[in-house]
């Protein structure tokens, strides 16, 4: 059994989608000859904690080494996790922009130095064969590349999002992007392999750094779903199904650039033109709706047709997916962001339920095309979105909603994906 040092920032008891990818790799890697040793920070201040993911981690029982970094999220917190005060998207955006003047590559930079120090100590004490880092935050990659250079161990950099072409970087100044690009190039030069979610992400990295020649050491490792999560009994669910209604569920948070307005307005117009009967529809939201969205729901007259569950543990959220008639997601970022932005799309796929994806043409749209029960609403055309809503409403009315293709779903099984990652580890491991 070989040992791989996992450099992660988001990790249980933290919640959210950024936690699940490394956690599921860690869950299955031992079956393929790799023992993960995790280096991560103490949780500090964070909006959401998830006891179900913490229980899953405890059941896996890997070696986890936690350190207290010098980030703004850890001052004065001790070793216990503490929720931070959430702020509006507008204020959060302003804060991020100000912090970027001082913190590179991100506001987790205070984690880099202690991570390098402890990582090198772990390598001296353990028989480590490989280093793996997943980002964002990209401070992980900087720390991992430094550890790799000083130790001589091979490095795998995993991209859950792009570094430069990330939607959070859209408002950066050119000189800031140049500085970030230099940092990323140093990390890429050190890596033995690069993994990313989809072809669009890999192509963006390759075209941004043609001089580094990453093509022959880059691989697609997509997001996925864990069948064990979906196989749990429905007793974990708190879904309040409305009999006789078309029950439509959105799972996840809404971000500053990714809001539900176009979907809600399209529903209203589809009702007005007679394409649907809004009294037949009930909308479910899990993840939490802010004041602005709640006000919009009231203005549109949807209040009696909406259930808001707030933030749920991953265990309950996945169980709820299985209860809905239709799942929908939105990826309303700038059209140039063609890479996959939504990890929940893969858990949607795992359920076999029909999916309405509102997105610009890109990797998410291509996934839906192959799924058999996927419906694509182009964000450039409200007319198309209304048409897709009406089509799905008619299928529901006739009792003919389709199920997703089973073979297509299988390729996104977390265990299979972890096997693919282990094969990359085997390929670049020196012995």
GIDAZI-V768801 format. One record per residue. RES is the residue in one letter. PHI is phi as a letter, one per 40 degrees, with the letter a starting at -180 (* if undefined). OMEGA is omega as a letter, one per 30 degrees, with the letter a starting at -180 (NA if undefined). Layout:
res->RES phi->PHI omega->OMEGA
res->RES phi->PHI omega->OMEGA
This chain:
res->X phi->* omega->l
res->X phi->c omega->a
res->X phi->b omega->l
res->X phi->b omega->l
res->X phi->c omega->l
res->X phi->c omega->l
res->X phi->b omega->a
res->X phi->b omega->l
res->X phi->b omega->a
res->X phi->c omega->a
res->X phi->a omega->a
res->X phi->d omega->g
res->X phi->c omega->l
res->X phi->c omega->l
res->X phi->b omega->l
res->X phi->h omega->a
res->X phi->c omega->a
res->X phi->c omega->l
res->X phi->c omega->a
res->X phi->c omega->a
res->X phi->c omega->l
res->X phi->c omega->a
res->X phi->c omega->a
res->X phi->c omega->l
res->X phi->d omega->a
res->X phi->c omega->a
res->X phi->c omega->a
res->X phi->b omega->a
res->X phi->c omega->a
res->X phi->c omega->l
res->X phi->c omega->a
res->X phi->b omega->l
res->X phi->g omega->a
res->X phi->b omega->l
res->X phi->b omega->a
res->X phi->c omega->l
res->X phi->b omega->a
res->X phi->c omega->l
res->X phi->b omega->a
res->X phi->a omega->l
res->X phi->c omega->l
res->X phi->c omega->a
res->X phi->d omega->a
res->X phi->g omega->l
res->X phi->c omega->a
res->X phi->a omega->a
res->X phi->c omega->a
res->X phi->b omega->l
res->X phi->b omega->a
res->X phi->b omega->a
res->X phi->c omega->l
res->X phi->c omega->l
res->X phi->c omega->l
res->X phi->c omega->l
res->X phi->c omega->l
res->X phi->c omega->l
res->X phi->c omega->a
res->X phi->c omega->l
res->X phi->c omega->l
res->X phi->c omega->l
res->X phi->f omega->l
res->X phi->c omega->l
res->X phi->c omega->a
res->X phi->b omega->l
res->X phi->b omega->a
res->X phi->b omega->l
res->X phi->b omega->l
res->X phi->c omega->a
res->X phi->c omega->a
res->X phi->b omega->l
res->X phi->c omega->l
res->X phi->c omega->a
res->X phi->c omega->a
res->X phi->b omega->a
res->X phi->c omega->l
res->X phi->g omega->a
res->X phi->b omega->a
res->X phi->g omega->a
res->X phi->c omega->a
res->X phi->c omega->l
res->X phi->c omega->l
res->X phi->b omega->l
res->X phi->c omega->l
res->X phi->c omega->l
res->X phi->c omega->l
res->X phi->c omega->l
res->X phi->b omega->a
res->X phi->c omega->l
res->X phi->d omega->a
res->X phi->c omega->l
res->X phi->c omega->l
res->X phi->d omega->l
res->X phi->c omega->l
res->X phi->c omega->l
res->X phi->c omega->l
res->X phi->d omega->a
res->X phi->c omega->l
res->X phi->c omega->a
res->X phi->c omega->a
res->X phi->c omega->l
res->X phi->c omega->a
res->X phi->b omega->a
res->X phi->b omega->l
res->X phi->b omega->g
res->X phi->c omega->a
res->X phi->a omega->a
res->X phi->c omega->l
res->X phi->b omega->a
res->X phi->c omega->l
res->X phi->c omega->l
res->X phi->c omega->a
res->X phi->c omega->a
res->X phi->c omega->l
res->X phi->c omega->l
res->X phi->c omega->l
res->X phi->c omega->a
res->X phi->c omega->a
res->X phi->c omega->l
res->X phi->c omega->l
res->X phi->c omega->l
res->X phi->c omega->l
res->X phi->c omega->a
res->X phi->c omega->l
res->X phi->c omega->a
res->X phi->c omega->a
res->X phi->b omega->l
res->X phi->c omega->a
res->X phi->c omega->a
res->X phi->b omega->a
res->X phi->a omega->l
res->X phi->b omega->l
res->X phi->b omega->l
res->X phi->b omega->l
res->X phi->b omega->a
res->X phi->a omega->g
res->X phi->c omega->g
res->X phi->c omega->a
res->X phi->c omega->l
res->X phi->d omega->l
res->X phi->d omega->a
res->X phi->c omega->l
res->X phi->c omega->l
res->X phi->c omega->a
res->X phi->c omega->l
res->X phi->c omega->l
res->X phi->c omega->l
res->X phi->c omega->a
res->X phi->c omega->a
res->X phi->c omega->a
res->X phi->c omega->a
res->X phi->c omega->a
res->X phi->g omega->a
res->X phi->c omega->l
res->X phi->c omega->a
res->X phi->b omega->l
res->X phi->b omega->l
res->X phi->b omega->a
res->X phi->b omega->a
res->X phi->b omega->l
res->X phi->c omega->l
res->X phi->a omega->l
res->X phi->c omega->a
res->X phi->c omega->a
res->X phi->c omega->a
res->X phi->c omega->l
res->X phi->c omega->a
res->X phi->c omega->l
res->X phi->c omega->a
res->X phi->c omega->a
res->X phi->d omega->a
res->X phi->c omega->l
res->X phi->c omega->l
res->X phi->c omega->a
res->X phi->c omega->a
res->X phi->c omega->l
res->X phi->c omega->l
res->X phi->c omega->l
res->X phi->c omega->l
res->X phi->c omega->l
res->X phi->c omega->a
res->X phi->c omega->l
res->X phi->c omega->l
res->X phi->c omega->a
res->X phi->c omega->a
res->X phi->c omega->l
res->X phi->c omega->l
res->X phi->c omega->a
res->X phi->c omega->l
res->X phi->c omega->a
res->X phi->c omega->a
res->X phi->c omega->l
res->X phi->c omega->l
res->X phi->a omega->l
res->X phi->b omega->l
res->X phi->b omega->l
res->X phi->a omega->a
res->X phi->c omega->a
res->X phi->a omega->a
res->X phi->d omega->a
res->X phi->c omega->l
res->X phi->c omega->a
res->X phi->c omega->a
res->X phi->c omega->l
res->X phi->c omega->l
res->X phi->c omega->a
res->X phi->c omega->a
res->X phi->c omega->l
res->X phi->c omega->a
res->X phi->b omega->a
res->X phi->c omega->a
res->X phi->c omega->a
res->X phi->c omega->l
res->X phi->f omega->a
res->X phi->c omega->a
res->X phi->d omega->a
res->X phi->c omega->l
res->X phi->b omega->l
res->X phi->b omega->a
res->X phi->a omega->l
res->X phi->c omega->l
res->X phi->b omega->a
res->X phi->c omega->l
res->X phi->c omega->l
res->X phi->a omega->l
res->X phi->b omega->l
res->X phi->b omega->l
res->X phi->d omega->l
res->X phi->c omega->l
res->X phi->c omega->a
res->X phi->c omega->a
res->X phi->c omega->l
res->X phi->c omega->l
res->X phi->c omega->a
res->X phi->c omega->l
res->X phi->c omega->l
res->X phi->c omega->a
res->X phi->c omega->l
res->X phi->b omega->a
res->X phi->c omega->a
res->X phi->b omega->a
res->X phi->c omega->l
res->X phi->c omega->a
res->X phi->c omega->l
res->X phi->g omega->l
res->X phi->b omega->l
res->X phi->c omega->a
res->X phi->c omega->a
res->X phi->b omega->a
res->X phi->b omega->l
res->X phi->b omega->l
res->X phi->b omega->l
res->X phi->h omega->a
res->X phi->c omega->l
res->X phi->b omega->a
res->X phi->b omega->a
res->X phi->d omega->a
res->X phi->c omega->a
res->X phi->b omega->a
res->X phi->b omega->a
res->X phi->c omega->a
res->X phi->d omega->a
res->X phi->c omega->l
res->X phi->c omega->a
res->X phi->c omega->l
res->X phi->c omega->l
res->X phi->c omega->l
res->X phi->c omega->a
res->X phi->c omega->a
res->X phi->c omega->l
res->X phi->c omega->l
res->X phi->c omega->a
res->X phi->c omega->a
res->X phi->c omega->l
res->X phi->g omega->l
res->X phi->c omega->l
res->X phi->b omega->l
res->X phi->b omega->a
res->X phi->c omega->l
res->X phi->c omega->l
res->X phi->c omega->a
res->X phi->b omega->l
res->X phi->b omega->a
res->X phi->b omega->l
res->X phi->b omega->l
res->X phi->b omega->l
res->X phi->b omega->a
res->X phi->h omega->l
res->X phi->h omega->l
res->X phi->b omega->l
res->X phi->c omega->a
res->X phi->c omega->a
res->X phi->c omega->a
res->X phi->c omega->l
res->X phi->c omega->l
res->X phi->c omega->l
res->X phi->c omega->l
res->X phi->d omega->l
res->X phi->c omega->a
res->X phi->c omega->a
res->X phi->c omega->l
res->X phi->g omega->a
res->X phi->c omega->a
res->X phi->d omega->a
res->X phi->c omega->a
res->X phi->b omega->a
res->X phi->b omega->l
res->X phi->b omega->l
res->X phi->b omega->a
res->X phi->c omega->a
res->X phi->g omega->l
res->X phi->c omega->a
res->X phi->b omega->l
res->X phi->c omega->l
res->X phi->d omega->a
res->X phi->d omega->a
res->X phi->c omega->a
res->X phi->d omega->a
res->X phi->c omega->l
res->X phi->c omega->l
res->X phi->c omega->a
res->X phi->d omega->a
res->X phi->c omega->a
res->X phi->c omega->a
res->X phi->c omega->l
res->X phi->c omega->a
res->X phi->a omega->l
res->X phi->b omega->l
res->X phi->b omega->l
res->X phi->a omega->l
res->X phi->b omega->l
res->X phi->b omega->a
res->X phi->c omega->l
res->X phi->c omega->l
res->X phi->d omega->a
res->X phi->d omega->a
res->X phi->c omega->l
res->X phi->c omega->a
res->X phi->c omega->a
res->X phi->c omega->l
res->X phi->c omega->a
res->X phi->b omega->a
res->X phi->b omega->l
res->X phi->c omega->a
res->X phi->c omega->l
res->X phi->d omega->a
res->X phi->c omega->l
res->X phi->c omega->l
res->X phi->d omega->a
res->X phi->c omega->a
res->X phi->c omega->a
res->X phi->c omega->a
res->X phi->g omega->a
res->X phi->c omega->l
res->X phi->c omega->a
res->X phi->b omega->l
res->X phi->b omega->l
res->X phi->b omega->l
res->X phi->b omega->a
res->X phi->a omega->l
res->X phi->c omega->a
res->X phi->d omega->a
res->X phi->i omega->a
res->X phi->c omega->l
res->X phi->c omega->l
res->X phi->c omega->l
res->X phi->c omega->l
res->X phi->c omega->a
res->X phi->c omega->l
res->X phi->c omega->a
res->X phi->c omega->a
res->X phi->c omega->a
res->X phi->g omega->l
res->X phi->b omega->a
res->X phi->b omega->a
res->X phi->b omega->a
res->X phi->b omega->l
res->X phi->b omega->a
res->X phi->c omega->a
res->X phi->c omega->l
res->X phi->c omega->a
res->X phi->b omega->l
res->X phi->c omega->l
res->X phi->c omega->l
res->X phi->c omega->l
res->X phi->c omega->l
res->X phi->c omega->l
res->X phi->c omega->l
res->X phi->c omega->l
res->X phi->c omega->l
res->X phi->c omega->l
res->X phi->c omega->l
res->X phi->c omega->l
res->X phi->c omega->l
res->X phi->c omega->l
res->X phi->c omega->l
res->X phi->c omega->a
res->X phi->d omega->a
res->X phi->c omega->a
res->X phi->g omega->a
res->X phi->b omega->l
res->X phi->c omega->a
res->X phi->c omega->l
res->X phi->b omega->a
res->X phi->c omega->a
res->X phi->c omega->a
res->X phi->c omega->a
res->X phi->c omega->l
res->X phi->c omega->a
res->X phi->c omega->a
res->X phi->d omega->a
res->X phi->c omega->l
res->X phi->b omega->l
res->X phi->c omega->a
res->X phi->d omega->a
res->X phi->c omega->l
res->X phi->c omega->a
res->X phi->c omega->l
res->X phi->c omega->l
res->X phi->c omega->l
res->X phi->c omega->l
res->X phi->c omega->l
res->X phi->c omega->l
res->X phi->c omega->l
res->X phi->c omega->l
res->X phi->d omega->a
res->X phi->c omega->a
res->X phi->c omega->a
res->X phi->b omega->l
res->X phi->c omega->a
res->X phi->c omega->a
res->X phi->a omega->NA
